[in-house]
Amino acid sequence: MDQEFLHRWFSHTGDLVAEHIDDPNGCVRLYFISSMADAKVVYSELIPKLREIDQDRLNIDHVERHLGASAGNRIYNQTDAVMHMLQGSIYIQIKDAPYGISVPSNGTAGRNIQAPEIETVVLGPQIAFVEELNVNISIIRKYMISPHLFHERLMVGSRIPVEISFLYIEGTADPENVNTVRQRIETLEVDSGLDSTILAQYIADNEKSLFPTLQQTERPDRVVHGLMQGQIAILVQGSPFALLGPTTLLQFFQSPDDYYLRWSLATFNRIMRLFAMILSLVLTPIYVAALTFHYEMIPADLLLSLAESRSRVPLPPLWEAVLMELIIELLREAGARLPTKVGQTIGIVGGIVIGQAIVQAGFTSNILIIIVALGALSSFIAPSYMIGSTIRVIRFPMILLAGFLGLLGIVVGFSFLATHLLRQTSLGRPYLYPIYPVRLTDWKDGFIRAPLSSLSQRIRFLGPAKHRRFHPANAKVKRDIDE
């Protein structure tokens, strides 16, 4: 390759560094980008080793043998050399050699591994993914020391390529699901700017739906559990979130913590989450429908309290509820965008001050504030941020339907919601499984979390090649021995 091609590629770059070995012909050159590569590797390791070589034997084969473990990949074309340098490698070029050598330096700055911030952990490993792809894969491999963990790499992006990896367990994951993921990623035609959250929208079955069809998680234990069940994990360079698919609606209400708790506590938590989501959807709409159309449904004592509470409110129940829901969303968004300590203060103080002031001003009633606060708290119980956000958005059309049509509007809203969910798929798999198609045997790890000894079968929804995780008789024998 031409020795000057890198100067042409990086003519606009101020951080390209070129070094050469002091030999009579100046035939050995080292190139690296100072902002990406570790200069200590060049000046403390590579250059001293290269200077030890006899000048008469300075050829590519001898250089590779002398560098030993330091020698990296062979580079045969200019594009590969440029891409390796942009990823932080050091490129060694020898005059008249048929190829060059790329030596990794691991010089790029990165964030240290920390505890999860969005998916908080009560029990279990206190570790979250970071922005470095290789680090994330190494975390998964430390949890799963198995030669059956397959790892495929793809490059996506015509102008600024981004590295994407997807992992699965060979013999457990359905080959059809693997082929679907591979095909959807390979056929992407994008310039750049890929993140796991953006990639999820590109490869989703229906990107127009409010409901997420791929799980986004920062927790390695959730990814490991999904891989063992037969799911496929997708990771993107520069993103601290992994994608899991195919997935179902019920899995968004499940947490890895459920498997660290006793089955009775885990079951209670799952049922509470589902109840909270339904409560978040219907609580405010029922208030609006009852006060607008169905006074006769309200007990007399409660009706008197409502009439007294709303005696100074000038707005009809519909717009009163919409106003309060918007205020809650504004407080939530402001608390999320501000620094952590300031955001917590704004959320608590702002909610108390604004709530009290708006009641005294007569814009809303005390009862509605209680209802809206309960609905907001219920939406925050979801373990997945994406499904919690979806529930909060759906609440607004449900309130409008209740305000215009009463309880009939709520029924219509739930009918449209059920129809939409029945049509949803995740990587071609039914999204409402095991509700539809009905499979009662998978309810024991859906609505509830049965004892671990009874979860010997993998979820049929994923189409695993190997259905049995362990033999239940072996688990019983082990318990008998322990007793």
C-alpha positions as CSV (number, residue, x, y, z in Angstrom):
1,M,0.0,0.0,0.0
2,D,1.0,3.6,-0.6
3,Q,2.8,5.0,2.5
4,E,1.2,8.4,2.1
5,F,-2.5,7.4,1.9
6,L,-3.1,8.1,5.6
7,H,-1.9,11.7,5.2
8,R,-4.5,12.1,2.4
9,W,-7.3,10.4,4.5
10,F,-6.5,12.5,7.6
11,S,-5.4,15.8,5.9
12,H,-8.1,17.6,7.9
13,T,-7.2,15.9,11.2
14,G,-5.0,17.6,13.7
15,D,-4.5,14.6,16.0
16,L,-2.8,12.2,13.4
17,V,0.7,11.3,14.7
18,A,3.3,9.6,12.4
19,E,6.5,8.1,13.8
20,H,9.2,6.3,12.0
21,I,12.1,4.0,13.1
22,D,15.6,5.6,12.7
23,D,16.8,3.2,10.0
24,P,18.8,4.1,6.8
25,N,15.7,3.7,4.6
26,G,13.0,5.0,7.0
27,C,10.9,2.1,5.8
28,V,9.0,1.4,9.1
29,R,6.3,3.9,10.1
30,L,3.7,4.0,12.9
31,Y,0.5,5.9,12.7
32,F,-2.1,6.6,15.3
33,I,-4.7,9.2,16.4
34,S,-3.6,10.7,19.6
35,S,-7.1,11.3,20.9
36,M,-8.0,7.6,20.4
37,A,-4.9,5.6,21.0
38,D,-2.6,5.2,24.0
39,A,0.7,6.9,23.1
40,K,2.5,4.9,25.9
41,V,2.0,1.7,23.8
42,V,3.9,3.4,20.9
43,Y,6.8,5.0,22.8
44,S,7.2,2.4,25.6
45,E,6.5,-0.8,23.8
46,L,6.4,-0.8,20.0
47,I,9.2,1.6,19.1
48,P,11.7,0.0,21.6
49,K,10.9,-3.5,20.3
50,L,11.2,-2.4,16.7
51,R,14.6,-0.8,17.3
52,E,15.9,-4.1,18.7
53,I,15.5,-5.7,15.3
54,D,18.6,-5.9,13.1
55,Q,18.2,-3.4,10.3
56,D,19.2,-6.0,7.7
57,R,16.3,-8.2,8.7
58,L,13.7,-5.4,9.0
59,N,10.8,-7.0,7.0
60,I,7.2,-7.7,7.8
61,D,7.6,-11.3,8.7
62,H,10.4,-10.7,11.1
63,V,8.5,-7.7,12.6
64,E,5.5,-9.9,13.4
65,R,7.6,-12.6,15.0
66,H,9.5,-10.1,17.1
67,L,6.4,-8.3,18.3
68,G,4.9,-11.7,19.3
69,A,1.7,-11.2,21.3
70,S,1.8,-7.4,20.6
71,A,1.2,-8.0,16.9
72,G,-2.4,-7.5,16.0
73,N,-4.5,-7.9,12.8
74,R,-3.1,-7.9,9.3
75,I,-4.4,-5.0,7.2
76,Y,-4.6,-5.5,3.4
77,N,-6.5,-2.3,2.3
78,Q,-6.7,1.4,3.1
79,T,-10.2,1.4,4.4
80,D,-9.5,-1.3,7.0
81,A,-6.4,0.6,8.2
82,V,-8.4,3.9,8.6
83,M,-11.3,2.1,10.5
84,H,-8.8,0.4,12.9
85,M,-7.1,3.7,13.6
86,L,-10.5,5.4,14.3
87,Q,-11.2,2.7,16.8
88,G,-8.0,3.4,18.7
89,S,-5.5,1.0,17.1
90,I,-1.9,1.8,16.0
91,Y,-1.1,1.1,12.4
92,I,2.4,-0.2,11.5
93,Q,3.4,0.1,7.9
94,I,6.6,-1.3,6.3
95,K,7.7,-0.2,2.9
96,D,7.0,-2.6,0.0
97,A,5.2,-5.0,2.4
98,P,1.9,-6.6,1.1
99,Y,0.0,-5.7,4.2
100,G,0.2,-3.6,7.4
101,I,-0.2,-4.5,11.1
102,S,-2.9,-3.0,13.4
103,V,-2.0,-3.1,17.1
104,P,-4.9,-2.4,19.6
105,S,-4.0,0.1,22.3
106,N,-7.2,0.5,24.4
107,G,-6.5,4.1,24.8
108,T,-10.0,5.6,24.6
109,A,-11.5,7.0,27.8
110,G,-14.6,5.2,29.1
111,R,-17.0,5.1,32.1
112,N,-16.3,2.8,35.0
113,I,-18.7,0.0,35.7
114,Q,-21.4,1.2,38.1
115,A,-24.6,0.1,39.7
116,P,-27.8,0.5,37.5
117,E,-29.4,3.9,37.7
118,I,-32.7,3.5,35.8
119,E,-33.4,-0.2,36.7
120,T,-32.5,-0.1,40.3
121,V,-31.5,-3.3,42.0
122,V,-32.9,-4.4,45.4
123,L,-31.3,-7.9,45.3
124,G,-28.8,-9.2,42.8
125,P,-25.7,-8.0,41.1
126,Q,-24.9,-4.3,41.5
127,I,-23.6,-3.9,38.0
128,A,-24.7,-2.2,34.8
129,F,-23.6,-2.0,31.2
130,V,-21.3,0.8,30.0
131,E,-20.8,2.5,26.6
132,E,-17.9,0.2,25.6
133,L,-19.1,-2.8,23.6
134,N,-16.2,-5.1,24.4
135,V,-16.6,-4.4,28.1
136,N,-20.4,-5.3,27.9
137,I,-19.7,-8.5,26.1
138,S,-17.0,-9.5,28.7
139,I,-19.6,-8.8,31.5
140,I,-22.0,-11.2,29.8
141,R,-19.3,-13.8,29.3
142,K,-18.3,-13.7,32.9
143,Y,-21.9,-14.6,33.8
144,M,-22.1,-17.3,31.1
145,I,-18.9,-19.3,30.8
146,S,-20.1,-21.5,27.9
147,P,-18.8,-22.3,24.4
148,H,-22.4,-22.4,23.3
149,L,-22.8,-18.6,23.7
150,F,-22.5,-17.4,20.0
151,H,-21.5,-13.9,19.2
152,E,-21.9,-12.2,15.8
153,R,-20.6,-8.8,14.8
154,L,-22.1,-6.5,12.1
155,M,-21.2,-3.0,10.9
156,V,-24.1,-0.6,10.2
157,G,-23.8,2.9,8.7
158,S,-22.7,4.0,5.3
159,R,-20.8,7.2,6.4
160,I,-20.1,6.6,10.1
161,P,-20.2,2.8,10.7
162,V,-21.3,1.6,14.1
163,E,-20.4,-1.9,15.4
164,I,-23.4,-4.0,16.5
165,S,-23.2,-7.4,18.2
166,F,-25.9,-9.9,18.8
167,L,-25.6,-12.9,21.1
168,Y,-27.6,-16.1,21.6
169,I,-27.1,-19.6,22.9
170,E,-26.7,-22.1,20.1
171,G,-29.1,-25.0,20.6
172,T,-31.4,-22.9,22.7
173,A,-32.4,-19.9,20.6
174,D,-34.7,-20.5,17.7
175,P,-32.7,-20.2,14.4
176,E,-35.6,-18.4,12.8
177,N,-35.4,-15.7,15.4
178,V,-31.6,-15.4,14.9
179,N,-32.1,-15.1,11.1
180,T,-34.8,-12.5,11.6
181,V,-32.5,-10.3,13.7
182,R,-29.5,-10.8,11.4
183,Q,-31.6,-10.0,8.3
184,R,-33.2,-6.8,9.8
185,I,-29.8,-5.4,10.9
186,E,-28.0,-6.3,7.7
187,T,-30.6,-4.6,5.5
188,L,-30.5,-1.3,7.4
189,E,-29.5,1.6,5.2
190,V,-28.6,4.5,7.5
191,D,-25.8,7.1,7.6
192,S,-24.9,7.0,11.2
193,G,-26.2,7.9,14.7
194,L,-27.2,4.4,15.7
195,D,-27.9,3.7,19.4
196,S,-29.6,0.7,20.9
197,T,-32.8,2.8,21.5
198,I,-32.7,4.0,17.9
199,L,-31.9,0.5,16.5
200,A,-35.0,-0.8,18.4
201,Q,-37.2,1.5,16.4
202,Y,-35.6,0.5,13.1
203,I,-35.9,-3.2,13.5
204,A,-39.3,-3.2,15.4
205,D,-42.2,-5.0,13.8
206,N,-44.3,-1.9,14.1
207,E,-42.4,1.3,14.8
208,K,-45.6,3.4,14.9
209,S,-46.9,1.6,18.0
210,L,-46.7,3.2,21.4
211,F,-45.8,-0.2,22.9
212,P,-42.1,-1.3,22.9
213,T,-41.6,-4.7,21.2
214,L,-37.9,-5.1,22.2
215,Q,-36.8,-4.9,25.8
216,Q,-34.2,-2.3,26.6
217,T,-32.2,-3.0,29.7
218,E,-29.0,-1.8,31.4
219,R,-28.8,-4.9,33.6
220,P,-26.6,-7.8,32.6
221,D,-28.5,-10.3,34.8
222,R,-31.7,-9.6,32.8
223,V,-29.8,-10.2,29.6
224,V,-28.3,-13.5,30.9
225,H,-31.7,-14.7,32.0
226,G,-33.2,-13.8,28.6
227,L,-30.4,-15.7,26.8
228,M,-30.9,-18.8,28.9
229,Q,-34.6,-18.7,28.0
230,G,-33.9,-18.5,24.3
231,Q,-34.0,-14.7,23.6
232,I,-31.4,-12.8,21.5
233,A,-29.4,-9.9,23.0
234,I,-28.3,-7.0,20.8
235,L,-25.6,-4.6,21.9
236,V,-24.4,-1.4,20.1
237,Q,-21.0,0.3,20.5
238,G,-21.5,3.5,22.5
239,S,-24.8,2.5,24.1
240,P,-25.1,1.3,27.7
241,F,-28.4,-0.5,27.0
242,A,-28.9,-3.9,25.5
243,L,-32.0,-5.1,23.5
244,L,-33.7,-8.4,24.2
245,G,-36.2,-10.0,21.8
246,P,-38.5,-11.5,21.0
247,T,-40.5,-10.3,24.0
248,T,-44.1,-10.2,25.3
249,L,-46.1,-7.5,27.1
250,L,-46.0,-9.4,30.4
251,Q,-42.2,-9.5,30.4
252,F,-42.1,-5.7,30.7
253,F,-43.8,-6.1,34.1
254,Q,-41.2,-8.6,35.3
255,S,-38.0,-7.8,37.0
256,P,-34.8,-9.9,37.5
257,D,-35.4,-9.3,41.2
258,D,-38.4,-11.7,41.0
259,Y,-36.0,-14.6,40.8
260,Y,-34.0,-13.5,43.8
261,L,-37.1,-13.5,46.0
262,R,-39.2,-16.3,47.4
263,W,-41.8,-17.3,44.9
264,S,-44.7,-16.0,47.0
265,L,-43.2,-12.5,47.3
266,A,-42.3,-12.4,43.6
267,T,-45.8,-13.4,42.7
268,F,-47.3,-10.7,44.9
269,N,-45.0,-8.1,43.3
270,R,-46.0,-9.1,39.8
271,I,-49.7,-9.0,40.5
272,M,-49.3,-5.6,42.2
273,R,-47.5,-4.2,39.1
274,L,-50.2,-5.4,36.8
275,F,-52.9,-4.0,39.1
276,A,-51.0,-0.7,39.3
277,M,-50.9,-0.4,35.5
278,I,-54.7,-1.0,35.2
279,L,-55.3,1.4,38.1
280,S,-53.2,4.0,36.4
281,L,-55.2,3.7,33.2
282,V,-58.7,3.7,34.6
283,L,-58.6,5.8,37.8
284,T,-58.8,9.3,36.4
285,P,-61.1,8.3,33.4
286,I,-63.6,6.7,35.8
287,Y,-63.6,9.9,37.9
288,V,-64.3,12.0,34.8
289,A,-66.9,9.6,33.5
290,A,-68.7,9.4,36.8
291,L,-68.9,13.2,37.4
292,T,-69.8,14.0,33.8
293,F,-72.4,11.2,33.0
294,H,-73.0,8.8,35.8
295,Y,-73.8,10.7,39.0
296,E,-76.2,7.8,40.0
297,M,-73.2,5.4,40.4
298,I,-71.6,7.5,43.1
299,P,-72.7,6.7,46.7
300,A,-74.6,9.6,48.4
301,D,-72.0,10.3,51.1
302,L,-69.2,10.4,48.5
303,L,-71.3,12.5,46.2
304,L,-71.8,15.2,48.9
305,S,-68.0,15.3,49.5
306,L,-67.4,15.6,45.7
307,A,-70.0,18.4,45.4
308,E,-68.4,20.3,48.3
309,S,-64.9,19.8,46.9
310,R,-65.9,21.0,43.5
311,S,-68.1,23.9,44.6
312,R,-65.5,26.5,43.6
313,V,-64.0,24.7,40.6
314,P,-64.9,26.6,37.3
315,L,-63.7,23.8,35.0
316,P,-65.7,20.8,33.9
317,P,-64.3,17.4,35.2
318,L,-62.7,16.6,31.8
319,W,-60.5,19.7,31.5
320,E,-59.9,19.7,35.2
321,A,-58.4,16.2,34.9
322,V,-56.4,17.0,31.8
323,L,-54.9,20.1,33.5
324,M,-53.8,18.1,36.5
325,E,-52.4,15.3,34.4
326,L,-50.4,17.8,32.4
327,I,-49.0,19.4,35.5
328,I,-47.9,16.0,36.8
329,E,-46.2,15.3,33.5
330,L,-44.5,18.7,33.6
331,L,-43.2,18.0,37.1
332,R,-42.0,14.6,36.1
333,E,-40.2,15.9,33.0
334,A,-38.6,18.8,34.8
335,G,-37.4,16.4,37.6
336,A,-35.9,14.1,35.0
337,R,-34.0,16.8,33.1
338,L,-32.6,18.7,36.1
339,P,-29.5,17.4,38.1
340,T,-30.4,14.6,40.4
341,K,-30.5,16.4,43.7
342,V,-32.3,19.5,42.3
343,G,-34.7,17.3,40.4
344,Q,-35.8,15.4,43.5
345,T,-36.3,18.7,45.3
346,I,-38.3,20.2,42.5
347,G,-40.5,17.0,42.2
348,I,-41.4,17.0,45.9
349,V,-41.6,20.7,46.7
350,G,-43.1,21.6,43.4
351,G,-45.8,19.0,43.7
352,I,-46.8,20.1,47.2
353,V,-46.7,23.8,46.5
354,I,-48.4,23.7,43.2
355,G,-51.0,21.2,44.5
356,Q,-51.9,23.3,47.5
357,A,-52.0,26.5,45.5
358,I,-54.1,25.1,42.7
359,V,-56.7,23.8,45.2
360,Q,-56.8,27.2,47.1
361,A,-57.2,29.0,43.8
362,G,-60.2,26.8,43.0
363,F,-58.9,25.3,39.8
364,T,-59.3,21.7,41.0
365,S,-60.6,19.6,43.9
366,N,-58.7,17.8,46.6
367,I,-60.2,14.4,45.5
368,L,-58.9,14.8,41.9
369,I,-55.4,15.6,43.2
370,I,-55.5,12.3,45.2
371,I,-56.7,10.4,42.2
372,V,-54.1,11.9,39.8
373,A,-51.3,11.3,42.4
374,L,-52.3,7.6,42.8
375,G,-52.4,7.2,39.0
376,A,-48.9,8.7,38.6
377,L,-47.5,6.6,41.4
378,S,-49.0,3.5,39.8
379,S,-47.3,4.2,36.5
380,F,-43.9,4.5,38.2
381,I,-44.1,0.9,39.6
382,A,-43.3,-0.6,36.2
383,P,-39.8,-2.1,36.1
384,S,-39.4,-0.9,32.5
385,Y,-39.2,2.8,31.8
386,M,-40.5,2.4,28.3
387,I,-43.8,0.6,29.3
388,G,-44.3,3.1,32.1
389,S,-44.0,6.0,29.6
390,T,-46.5,4.2,27.3
391,I,-49.1,3.9,30.1
392,R,-48.8,7.6,30.9
393,V,-49.4,8.6,27.3
394,I,-52.4,6.2,26.8
395,R,-54.0,7.7,29.9
396,F,-54.7,11.0,28.0
397,P,-56.9,9.5,25.2
398,M,-58.7,7.4,27.8
399,I,-59.5,10.5,29.8
400,L,-60.8,12.3,26.6
401,L,-63.0,9.3,25.7
402,A,-64.4,9.2,29.2
403,G,-65.1,12.9,29.1
404,F,-67.0,12.7,25.8
405,L,-68.7,9.2,26.0
406,G,-68.6,8.3,29.7
407,L,-68.1,4.6,30.7
408,L,-68.8,3.7,27.1
409,G,-65.8,5.7,26.1
410,I,-63.6,3.7,28.5
411,V,-65.0,0.4,27.1
412,V,-64.3,1.7,23.5
413,G,-60.7,2.7,24.6
414,F,-60.0,-0.7,26.0
415,S,-61.4,-2.4,22.9
416,F,-59.1,-0.4,20.6
417,L,-56.2,-1.2,23.0
418,A,-56.9,-4.9,23.1
419,T,-57.3,-5.0,19.3
420,H,-54.0,-3.2,18.8
421,L,-52.2,-5.5,21.2
422,L,-53.6,-8.6,19.6
423,R,-52.1,-7.5,16.3
424,Q,-48.7,-6.7,17.7
425,T,-45.7,-9.0,17.2
426,S,-42.2,-9.0,18.4
427,L,-39.8,-10.4,15.8
428,G,-42.8,-12.1,14.3
429,R,-43.9,-13.7,17.6
430,P,-47.3,-12.8,19.3
431,Y,-47.0,-9.9,21.7
432,L,-49.8,-10.9,24.0
433,Y,-48.6,-14.5,24.6
434,P,-49.5,-16.4,26.8
435,I,-52.8,-14.5,27.1
436,Y,-53.3,-15.0,23.3
437,P,-52.6,-17.6,22.0
438,V,-53.6,-19.1,25.3
439,R,-51.0,-21.4,27.0
440,L,-51.8,-21.9,30.6
441,T,-48.6,-23.8,31.3
442,D,-46.6,-20.6,30.7
443,W,-48.8,-18.5,33.1
444,K,-46.7,-19.8,35.9
445,D,-43.9,-17.5,34.8
446,G,-46.1,-14.8,33.5
447,F,-48.8,-13.4,35.8
448,I,-47.2,-15.2,38.7
449,R,-43.7,-16.6,39.5
450,A,-44.1,-20.2,40.5
451,P,-41.5,-22.0,42.6
452,L,-38.2,-22.4,40.6
453,S,-38.5,-26.2,40.8
454,S,-41.6,-26.0,38.6
455,L,-40.0,-23.8,36.0
456,S,-38.3,-26.7,34.2
457,Q,-39.6,-25.8,30.8
458,R,-38.6,-22.7,28.7
459,I,-41.3,-20.4,27.4
460,R,-42.8,-21.8,24.2
461,F,-43.3,-18.3,22.9
462,L,-39.5,-18.0,22.1
463,G,-39.6,-21.2,20.1
464,P,-36.5,-22.6,21.9
465,A,-34.7,-25.5,20.2
466,K,-34.3,-27.1,23.6
467,H,-37.5,-26.8,25.7
468,R,-36.3,-28.4,29.0
469,R,-34.0,-26.4,31.3
470,F,-33.7,-29.2,33.8
471,H,-35.5,-32.3,34.9
472,P,-38.0,-31.5,37.8
473,A,-37.3,-34.9,39.3
474,N,-33.6,-34.0,39.8
475,A,-34.6,-30.8,41.7
476,K,-36.9,-32.9,44.0
477,V,-34.1,-35.5,44.6
478,K,-31.8,-32.7,45.6
479,R,-34.3,-31.3,48.1
480,D,-34.9,-34.7,49.5
481,I,-31.1,-35.2,50.0
482,D,-30.8,-31.8,51.7
483,E,-33.6,-32.7,54.0
